[in-house]
Amino acid sequence: MSQFDYDLVIIGAGVGGHGAALHAVSCGLKTAIVEAAEMGGTCVNRGCIPSKALLAASGKVRELRDAKHLQALGIQVGEVQFDRQAIADHANAVVTQQREGLIGSLKRLGVEVIHGWGRVADIQKVGIKPDRQTEAGERFVTAKEILLAPGSIPFVPPGAEVDGKTVFTSDDAVRLESLPDWVAIIGSGYIGLEFADVYSALGCEITMIEALDKLMPGFDPDIAKLAERTLLTPRDIETYKGVFATKITPGSPVRIELTDAKTQQVIEVLEVDACLIATGRIPVAKNMGLEALGVDLGKRGFVPVNDHLGVVQANGETVPHLWAIGDATGKLMLAHTASAQGMAVVETICGRPRSLDYSTIPAAAFTHPEVSFVGMTEPDAQAQGKAEGFEVKSVRTYFKGNAKAIAEGETDGIAKLIFRPDTGEILGAHIFGLHAADLIQEAANAMSQKVPVTELAFSVHTHPTLSEVLDEAFKRAAGAGAGH
């Protein structure tokens, strides 16, 4: 008999914790998972899943209302109407289905689910209490290994007051409880872009406010430029750049004080019907007992980890038998990253050390059309090339020359490949266009397996498919001196 209650206790039942639990059981580990809120975490309940359901429904509305596009295909459609509540119900039904499937899979495999707020009480000891505020009623379990997967919450900047109705984050927005006539969106990252897509398709007027001096600052500049031309400008979305929303006051109307980022002067006060704050996410790692173990969460609150995701103390030593994954580590705040990290930790625990190459993990914004990317942007790649003494090149191919895109009447789009001409190594791939989120996987897999463009140029792609956009990019890169 083991001296521990469990081989592995996981704190947090989001996608990362769930993935780790499933893999742990398959490796023969007695596993328990602790969750204080809904099973499935942010992704299932307040993030990826409900937002994609809203994007799917609103995208159909946009498509069916695009008379010019449909007429080009020989199709005529009458007036298109929608029911906001029915769309919200669709998103909620998808969430429920996904959550119940997750719970069912844990139950089938014999993972014990413990409801409550989990914290690290000591090395190999977990305290579980009814909620994070309550000290009473705490009980303890022991585990050979402890895995932290607490996730993240939306970041609300100073000066913004959230009431959940007129000023809200993505947590509230996914419920689609209303469609305000005029919505301000703070932030032009993927969350802001996706909700701008939903709201504009359903008839809302939008003002997007970005603190940095360019929209979509995290995207490759070429992609951002085309995306702005397609996703924002023709949709009559007003945009501000280099402007802080320094004060946001809920009410009817919502008042937003805009301050110039450079001069710090108030330049305008907007009065809108609602405001979505989409300024990124912050980790949930406080009140988990880490400080008592000598772990410094730093200003931003992320759990410091080593290459194998062992939790690191302020003195540089690793806390024995303690691991962390997901958004709380700040590596790549994506659900699929958390899941991959969870599997890697379980492998390491089982004596098969595994680490992740974050530069080959793809990401996407599920706008219409979609945006996807993996690896470095061109400016970042050029900077690395300059620092390390190698040349960087890029090639572009366009959806307007792709037979499948032409047949669909969806020719807005570009694929961009950034590579080293000396070795043929792909440094980054960026796609904007129809099904970009699916297409990026081929480039990500090639990067992960370190296949050079000189080899990829000879891979055979189905014709006619959108994948030929990447096929053409590989061939152009190979012909641009790669590997020679």
N, C-alpha and C positions, 0 to 999 in steps of 0.2 A: 504494500500500500504506500502511496506517495505521502510525504509529510505535508503536502500542500492540498488545499481544497480543489485547485484547478491547475492545469499546466499553463493556461493563458487566460487572463482576464483583459477584456477590451473595454475601454471607457469611451463610449460614443458609438451609436448604431447608425451612422450615416453610410454612404456608399463605401468609404474606406474601411470602416469597422466591419461592415457586413462582408465585404470581400475577404478581409483578413480572417474572419470567423469561418467562412466556408472553406478556405484553403487550409486553415489550421485543423479542422475536423478531418479533411481528406488526408492530412499528414499524421493523423492519429492522436492529436492533442485534445485533452478534455478542456472544453472552452466555455466561458461565460461572457456575456456582453451586457454592459450597464448603460442604460439610457434614461435621461431625465425627462425628455420631451417625446415627440412623436418618433416612432421608428422610421428610419429612412433619412433623417437629418434634413439639411438644407436642400440638397439636390432633389429628393423625392417630393418633399412637402412645400418648399418655398422657392425653388430654383429651377434647375434644368427641366424637370418634368412638367410642372404646370405652365412655365413660360413657353415651352415648345408646343404645348397643346393650344395655347392662346395664339401663338404665331401660325400654327397650322390653320386654325379657323379664320383668323383675320386675313391670312394670306389668300385663302379661297375667295373671301369677299373682294379683296383687291383685284385678284385675277378675273373674277366674273364681272367686275365693274370697269375693266379695261376694254372698252368697246372697240377701240382702234386695233388693239392686239388681236382680239377675237375676230373682228371683221377681216383681218389679214389672213386668218385661217379659214375664212368662209363661214364663221359662226355668228349668229345674232342671238342676243339674250335680252330679255325684258328687264324691268326694274329689279334690282337685287336688294333684298332686305335681309336683316339679321335680327336676332334676339339676343341682347347683351347677356341676359340671365342664362339663356341656354348655352351660350359660349362659355360662360363662367362655370356652369354645371358640367360641361364637357371636360374642362380642365380639372375640375374637382374629381370627376369620375376616374380620369386617368391616374390621378394621384392616389386615390383609394385603391385602385387595382394594383398599382406598383407597390404600394405600402403593404397590402395584404399578401402579395406575392413574396415580398422580402421576409415578412414575419413567418409565412408558411415554410419558406426554404430553411430558415433557422430551426424551426420546430421539427421539421422532418429529419434534420441531421443531428438533432439532440443537443443543440447549443442552448444553454440555459440563459434566458433573458431575465435580467434583473432591472426593475424600474426604480430609478432614484438618481441622485446626484453622486457621481463617483469622484473620489479623490485619492491621491497616493498618500496613505497614512504613514508608510515607512517602506523601506526596501522589501519588495515581495508581499506587501500588505495593502489592501484597498479598503477604504472606508466608504460606506454607502448610506446616504441619508435621504429623507423624503424629498428635499429640495436644497438648493445651494445656500439659502438663507438660514435654514433650520439646523441647529446643532443637535437637538433632541432626536432620539430614535436612530442614531447612527449605529450601523452594525459593520462588522469587519469580515473579510474573506482573505485567504492567502492564495498567492499564485506564484508559480515558478517564474513566470514572465508577465509583465504588465505592458499593455500597449495603449497609448493615449491617442484618441482620434476625436477630439472635442469640436473640431470644425471652426466656423467663423460666423460673424454676424455683419449686417451692413454697417458701414462707417457713416456716422452723421457728423458733419463738420461743425466746429464751434460757431455759434450764432444762428444755427438752424434749430427750430423747435418743431418736433414731430407730434402730430395728433392722431395719425393713422387714418384720417379721413380726407383732409384737405392738403396736408403735408405728410408724405409717407415715403417709405423705402420699397424696394422690390418685394419684401416680405408681404406687404399689404397689396401691392399692385397686382400680384399674380391672382388675387381673388376677383379682380375686375368688378368691384362692387358698384362702380359708376363710370361713366364716360364724360368727363368734364369737357365743356366747350373749348377751353384753352388750358393747356397743360405746359408748365415749365419743367424741363428735365435738366437737372444739374449733373453734368458729366457726359462726355461723348465716347466713353469706352463701350465694351460690348453690351453691358446691361442697358445703358442709355440708348444705344442704337436699336437693340431689340424692342424695347418698349416704344421707341419712336415709330418703329415699323408697325407695331400693333395699333397704337393710338391713331396714327395717320390713316391706316387702312379703314378704321372704324369711324372716321370723320372728325377727329379732334384736331384743333389747331395747336401747333407745338412751337415752343421757343426752347432751343437747346443752348445751355450756358457752359462753356469750357474755360477753366482757369488758365490752362497753358495757351501758348500763342498759336497753336494749330489744332484743328479738330482731329479726333481719332489718333492721339499722340502715340499709342502703343503699336500702331500698325505701320507697315512699310510705307514710306511716303508716296510711292507710285500707286499703291493699292488705296491708300486713304484719299488720294486725289480723285481717282475714278469712283470710289464708293460715295464720296461727297456729291459728285456730279449725278449719281444715279439714285442714291438713297435719301438725300436731303434736299438738294436744290429744286428738282421738279415737283417735289411734294409740298412745296411752299412751307418748309420748316425754317423759321427764323433762327439764325445762329449768332452767338456772341463768342469771341475768342479773346483770351488774355483778360478775362473778367472773373472776379470772385463774387459769389453770392454770399456776402458777408453777414446778412441778416435775413432770415426767412421766418415770417410770422404767419401762423395758421389763421384761418377765418374765411369770411366771405366779403371781399376777395382776400386771397393770399397776397401778402406784401413781400416783395423780394428786393432787397437793397443791393445794387450792383456796384462793385468797386473796381477801378482799373488796377490790374495786377502790378503795373510798373509805378504809377504815380500814387497809388493808395487813396485816390480821390473817389468819392461817390459820384458816379456818372449818370445814374438813372435809378428810379424806383418803379419796378414792374408791379402791376396788379393783375393777377391771373386767377383762374378758378381752382387750380390745383397745382401741386408741385411734387414731382418725383425726385428724390435724392438718390442719385446713382453714382456715388463717388467712391466706389470700391468697398472692400470688406476688411474687417479686422479679426484677429484670432480670439477664440474663447479659451484662455489658458490660465486665467487667474482663479483663485480659490480652489486650486487642484492639488495643493500641497507641495508644489515644486520648489518654492522658495526655501522651505524648510530642509530641502535636500541639497541646498547650495546651487540651485539653478537660477540664473539671472535672465529674466524674460526681456530685458532691455526696454527701450522707449516704446517700441512698436508692439511688444507683447508676444512675439513669436517664440516658440519653444526651440532652443538651439539643439541641433542634432549633428551627428557626424555622417560620413558617407553611407554608413549602414543603418542610419536612422536611430542610433542609440542616443539617448538624451545626454547632453553635455553640461557639466557644471561650470561655474564661473572660473574655476581654476584649470579648466581644460580637461579634467578627468571625466570619464563616462560613468553615469549612475548605473550600477550593476542591475541587470534584468529589467531595465526600463527603456521603452521605445516610444516614438511618436511619429505619426503620419498625418497627411492631409493638410488642409488649409492652415492649421495651427503651426505648421513648420515653416510656412511662408515660401516654400520652394516654387511651386506652380499651383495656384489656387484653382484647381480643376478637379472635378469628381473622378475622372479616369486616372489622374495622377495619384489621388488618394488610394484608389483601388490597387493600382500597381505597387505603390509603396507598401500597402498592407501585405500583399503576397511576398514582396521582397523581404520584409521583416520575418515572416513565418519561415521562409527558406533559410534565413540566417540563423534563426533560433534552432532549426533542425540540422544545423551543421553544414548547410550549403550556402555560404555567404553570397548575397546578391545585392548589387547596388543599381541605381537607375541613372541613365543618361538623360537628363532633363532637356537637353538640346534637341532630342529626337521625339519629344512628345508633342503631338499636334493639338491645335485649339481652333475653335470656330465661333463665329457669330451667326445665328440662324435668321438673319434678315432675308429679305427678298430683293435681289439675289443674295446668296450667302457669302460670307468672308471666311477664309481659313488660312492657317499658316503653321509652319513648323521651322524651328531653328531661328537664325538671325535675320534681322532686317539688313538691307544693303548698307546703310551707314554704319551699323555695328560691325558687319563683316569687313568693310573697308578699314575700319579703325583697327580691328584685330590683325588684318593683313599687314597694315603699316607697322604695327607694333612687333609682329613676329617675322616680318620680312617675306611675305608671299603675296602674289598677285591675286586679285579677286575680280571675277567677271560676272555679268548677269545677262540672261536672255529673257525675252518676253514673247509669249504667243497669245493670240486673241481668239475669243469665242466666235467672233464674227466670221472666221474662216472655217469653223467646225460644222460639218454636215448635220450632226444631230442638233446642235444649237440653232442652226438655220431652220431645220424642220420644225423645231419647237417655237420658233419666233422669239427666242430668248438669247440674243446675240451680244448683250452687254456683258463684258467680262474679259478678264486677263489672267494668265498664269505667268508667274515670274520665278525664275530659278537663279539662285546665287551660288556660285561654285568656284573652286580653285582650278584654273586651267592646267596647272602643273600635275595635279594628281587626279583630277576629275571628281574630287569629293564635293558633294552637295553641302553647302553651308546653311542654306535656307530655301524654303519654297513658300510662295504666297499666291493664293488664288482668290479672285473675286468673280463670282458668276454662278450660274445654275448648278446646284448640287456640289458646290465647292467643299462643303463639310465632308462629303463622302470621298471626293477626289483626292484630298490632301493625304489620305492614308497611304497611298502608293509611294509618295515621296517620303513620308515619315518612315515607312518600312525600309525603303532603300537606304535612308540615312542611318537607321538603326543597325542595318546589316553591312553598312559601309560599302555599298555597291557603287562604283563610280559611274558617271554619266556615259563613259565610253562603253560600258557593258549595257546600261539601261537603254541606250540607243538601239540595241538589237532585240529588245524585248518586244513581243508581238501583242498588239492591242486590238480588241474587237472593233470592227468597223460596221456601221457608223455609231460611235459612242463619244460621250464627252471626255472619256479618258484619253482620247487622241490629242487633246489639248496639251496634256503632259507628255505624251509620246513625241509630239513635235518639239516641245521644249527640250527633252533629252537629246533629240537628234541635233537641234541647233547648238546646244551646249557642246556636244561631242565635236561638232564641226567648227566650233569657235576656238579650236586649239587645245581642248581639254585632253590631258594625258600625253600630249606630244612634246 
